[in-house]
Amino acid sequence: MKGASFPTHHRQWASDTVPATFSSTSSPGTEEFVEVTLDLQDDDTIILRNMELASTAITVDDGAYTSASTSRSPTIRKSSSNTLRQFSQGRKVEAVAKAKQFSQELKAELRKLSWGHGHAALTLPGSDSATAARALRKQRAQLDRIRSGAQKALRGLRFITNNEANAWEEVENNFNKLAKHGSLFRSDFAQCIGMKDSKEFAQEMFDALSRRRRLKVEKISKDELYEYWSQITDQSFDSRLQIFFDMVDKNEDGRITEAEVKEILTLSASANKLSRLKEQAEEYAALIMEELDHERFGYIELWQLETLLLQKDAYQSYSQALSYTSQALSQNLQGLTNKSRVRRMIKKLLYYLEENWKRLWVVSLWIMIMIGLFTWKFFQYKQKNSFQVMGYCLLTAKGAAETLKFNMALILLPVCRNTITWLRSTKLGLFLPFDDNINFHKTIAAAIAIGVILHAGNHLACDFPMLIKSSSDHYDLLINDFGSHKPTYLDLVKGAEGVTGILMIICMAIAFILATRWFRRNLIKLPKPFDRITGFNAFWYSHHLFIVVYILLVIHGVFLYLVHVWYRKTTWMYLAVPILLYAGERTLRFFRSGFYTVRLSKVAIYPGGVLALLMSKPPQIRYKSGQYMFVQCPAVSPFEWHPFSITSAPGDDYLSVHIRQLGDWTQELKRLFSEVCEPPVSGKSGLLRADDTTKKGLPKLLIDGPYGAPAQDYWKYDVLLLVGLGIGATPFISILKDLLHNIVKMEEQADLVSDSSRTSELRSGSNDSGTPNRVPPKRKKTLKTTNAYFYWVTREQGSFDWFKGVMNEVAELDQRGVIEMHNYLTSVYEEGDARSAFITMVQALNQAKNGVDIVSGTRVRTHFARPKWKKVLSKLSSKHCNARIGVFYCGLPVLAKQLSKLCYEFNQKGSTKFEFHKEHF
């Protein structure tokens, strides 16, 4: 062959590449140079990778691109470069045709060559049908890689997430801490490179890198660690793919068997805390082999693994993300830098007023009332003789006392839940922020604490000592109030007013402290027996000290030192109406809970400590999706009532709640039901279950409700974004089921209308004398909500069992695509990480083959890591322009702040309106 030359073959990790240069003459006096790249594979086959004519690449049908890790031969000097630049289109076509003809001749010659690695030089169709079929698939896969490139895969197979410039410095510091006698042991490799949560995976990678060096070592030096680190952090996809392949291919035969696939699947499942996947590793390994090993050779090769990685997106056509518009995204992400600081501040202020005007006017009115009461009482006592003796301390104490009377009356109203549930359905809901009732309750409690400090502090530390130290002339002004004998400090404190005041302070301090988040949620760990003063039980019982406080407050208001006329002792006047209203609420709840008798029909204990209770639905109860109810179990405590979101839909013939084991009451409830639940029978899921046929009697339950919640107003919005963290998904399950019921009803109504229309047309066609103005059947009111997006983020794989049936039902019946569900599992490393690569491949493959997600066990795809909320809201904003989107959230406060801030940002930049709501209990 004219002009053929073969450089010396050298070994590379990604592939064995042999570049060869050929030249041919196209016309007298002009030479055309062709650069040919060959791959020498480990199985002694040669693949024609690429051909280039001068500086213009010519893609051969059987070829593939030269990988990023392959060093290409230098560009050959052309004797007539100026002439080549002036080639016409016809000359280029002629050159391409000649190059293709030459490549065919080259392959025919290569069949006869032997490269010293074995007797088989090139595997081509014609020898064995199975071998030929696999070779053809390999060539097609390589051609697909040329067409699509490996850009999609460049995001994948990352072994190290943190690959910043100073990452090696951190690894080097870890080496210095962990090394013994200058060597790092295999057992410390994971911690050293920052993979301490995936120790087994890191050790397998250590072994794979050691096998490359034909070594089996238990420790390495710092130089060797740097070499390992360089390979792990290599940006070349081919290099990362080869490392991953070597981890699986432990016997280094260039082939991966089903047993090796199962082993890497088990390893990945362990690194990602997926216990069920670990149990089903054999099944999924067989699925991968079935997909890749068409010829049933019993093994797969590197190119087949690469094919599955590159074609992963083709399998993931289910549960796709929202349509993405880069232009709209860039518009949404534009900042306010082009506007002046004053305009930005004004716009921010206007938005704040728009979002919080209900809260602002209520709080402003409340503060103004307190200021008015304080001022009125302050100047009233300034006109009395007592001011000349006790000075401004008395005025401050009396002003604070007046605000205390008002706040002690007002604090009961936000917890009158029945009244608030009724009022929020009236027009007052347009002006009052009923969703913030608990926050307002807490705010009033803080004001009461400040009032107590001012009132009691000024009495005990200021005006009482001034009274005792006053002269006889000054004391004569107060003889009618304290008697002819000047009282001592002890006399003032041990009187009815002093004793009741001190007892109130003690009771209020206990209730206030135990109601704080640290004590109520067991965030403070105290030694026994003091640990019993933390938790929800302590909060619940201590809060009922308010009964004692109100009795003492009335007594305190009767025995006042400086007021003697009964109608001026106004404490009882402040408290009368709120106490009667609250007492009526509690009486109603007491009788209603006894009237709403429920019978447990089914109990299930799910992974993650979640107890599902299905009970009969009392005919008198009416509720909306998103509302909650209180549940009491007398066997656990005859006094405690706990709120839980209703997870059944209003159209269901049963009530259901899902209770997660978080506190002492829920722990005892789960233990109680665990005793009556029976082990699973063969053929059913491994859950503890019980129903009305269970031999052991089920504990009795009482319910009270329903009560209003922000999510119940979901129907007011065009689009819904429902975000639940863990058990925080419960308020939205009822909404999804209710939406699904409405969708089914709308479709049935549409079918009835179309059937009626066809019937009327047939009748009118057969009888022209019929009534021309026949009234069409009445249409059901259309659903305002056009789309709902449900994002469920959880840490545990078993959590998806809680609502598996609901998710499958929605996925099956929602033919119109109104509801879009996204599951996120944060225990799995994000997509692209090598530790989750096989899981992602199996997930995509099983969903495409069987329609079931391997992680959740539902038809809804599970995403890994946490959602990119900015991207989620951006896509919603792009897809639903000018829409009113209700963002409902239930979960930890940290994410609530992030979502609220993002809603504000997107409301500033686009026409889509986001309204954020957070669940409060």
Secondary structure, DSSP 8 states (H G I E B T S, - for coil): -TT-B-------SS--EEEEEEEEEEETTEEEEEEEEEEE-TTS-EEEEEEEETTEEE--TT-----TTS--------TTHHHHHT--HHHHHHHHHHHHHHHHHHHHHHTT---SS-S-----TTS-HHHHHHHHHHHHHHHHHHHH-STTGGGS-BS-S---TTHHHHHHHHHHHH-BTTBEEGGGHHHHTT-GGGHHHHHHHHHHHHHHTT---SEE-HHHHHHHHHHHT---HHHHHHHHHHHH-TT-SS-EEHHHHHHHHHHHHHHTT-HHHHHTHHHHHHHHHHHH-TT--SEE-HHHHHHHHHTHHHH--TT------HHHHHHHT--STTS-HHHHHHHHHHHHHHHHHHHHHHHHHHHHHHHHHHHHHHHHHHTSTHHHHHHHHHHHHHHHHHHHHHHHHHTTGGG-HHHHHHHTTSGGGGTS-GGGHHHHHHHHHHHHHHHHHHHHHHIIIIIHHHHHH--HHHHGGGHHHH-SS---HHHHHHSHHHHHHHHHHHHHHHHHHHTSHHHHTT-S---TTGGGGSSHHHHHHHHTTHHHHHHHHHHHHHS-SS--SGGG--HHHHHHHHHHHHHHHHHHHHHHHHHSB--EEEEEEETTTEEEEEEE--TT----TT-EEEEE-TTT-SS--EEEEB-S-TTSSEEEEEEE--SHHHHHHHHHHHHH-B---TTS-S-EEEETT-SS-----EEEEEE--GGGGGGGSSEEEEEEEGGGGHHHHHHHHHHHHHHHHHHHHHHHHHHHHHHHHHHHHH-TTS-TT----------S--EEEEEEEES-GGGGGTTHHHHHHHHHH-TT--EEEEEEETTS--TTBGGGHHHHHHHHHHHHHHS--TTTSSSS-EEES---HHHHHHHHHHHSTT-EEEEEEES-HHHHHHHHHHHHHHHHHSS-EEEEEE---
